[in-house]
Amino acid sequence: MHTPFCLHKCHYCDFNSHVFKQPPWEDYTAGLIKELTYYAKQAQFSGREITSIFFGGGTPSLAPASLFEAVLDKVAALFPLVKDVEITLEANPGASEAKRFQAYHDAGINRLSIGVQSFDDVELKWLERVHSADEAIKAYHMARDVGFDHINLDLMYALPHQSLAQWFVSLEKAIAMGPEHLSCYQLTVEPHTALHVTHKKQKLALPDEDLALDFFWLTRKRLAQAGYAAYEISNFAKADKHCRHNCGYWLYDDYIGIGAGAAGKWDRLDGGVRRYSNIRSPQTYIDTVLKDGVATNTQEDLSKREAMGEAVWLGLRRSQGVDDSWFTQRFGQAVDEAYPTLLRQWLNQDKIIAQHDHILLTATGLSLADDIAASFL
């Protein structure tokens, strides 16, 4: 479920987010419920068991708890839920949002993902975050105090002029706090962002490729020492604390997307895939979904061959790689049968390894993960 409302749009953000001083929460909630009801009646989703629910944004933690209560009640009424369903809320650590943590916990949220990004106030100011390092620490402890026992912290590295030592100050503070999960991303200058415009006018002092790799490898090494396994390129977790929802994307599971700008996907019977995305404008989304029950903006059909490539592309992000048995069952042929020349190329270069019925990136392959994965598309 996508919540597109924010107090401020950070200059590096390329998500569908819009600044609203007073978001139309009641109408948006009604729209979400109407769209959810529509998809529950569709053959590809009807009666299927829900394993995870993710409230992303934007800034979902600006929403009243009544929104999450209403959506979760509707999900439970329309679908069977696994007993330990994972329900995640993305939250900003600002004081106003943190005060709502108790209400969110009471509403049924059982996993909190806090967008800290840095514990350095100078870096936070450059990132245009609306919280301070001290507020982030307080928000984390408030979440613990109200009962959250599964917390993720988002952190960002390779900022302009940032040294490894500066990054490690934030990383060490996060480790000392003891969250169950950490997401550590390299800053990227995405098209269609304010940061991209700035970068075109005057090049930012971003780390070169070698230094960026130093950030990447030292982060993985330090987190491994601290007991956080790298189960995906940018995600680290303590034992049994992986993000089930994110794993679903990398494992090519089906998912329903509701809300302005949300996206969904399901497997077709012919082996291909249907994808859709919603209208991005919050008000146009509300008007359309309340009228029609659905607010689709784009739809795309992938052939079986295209779906195979996408499944490998996503699966290679995982530390366990692509399960060849799953791939064979899903597509009717093994990875090496589908991509004999390409797979041999990467195997011969020691960028990919076949191990225990899995196809995964080697240590040297991780450094070229995006290029290798994209070659299968």
Secondary structure, 3 states (H helix, E strand, C coil): CEECEECCCCCCCCCCCEECCCCCHHHHHHHHHHHHHHHHCCCCCCCCCEEEEEEEECCHHHCCHHHHHHHHHHHHHHCCEEEEEEEEEEECCCHHHHCCHHHHHHHCCCEEEEEEECCCHHHHHHHCCCCCHHHHHHHHHHHHHCCCCCEEEEEEECCCCCCHHHHHHHHHHHHHHCCCEEEEEECCCCCCCHHHHHHHHCCCCCCCHHHHHHHHHHHHHHHHHCCCEEEECCEEECCCCCCHHHHHHHCCCCECCCCCCCEEEEECCCCCEEEEEECCCHHHHHHHHHHHCCCEEEEEEECHHHHHHHHHHHHCCECCCEEHHHHHHHHCCCHHHHCHHHHHHHHHCCCEEEECCEEEECHHHHCCHHHHHHCCC
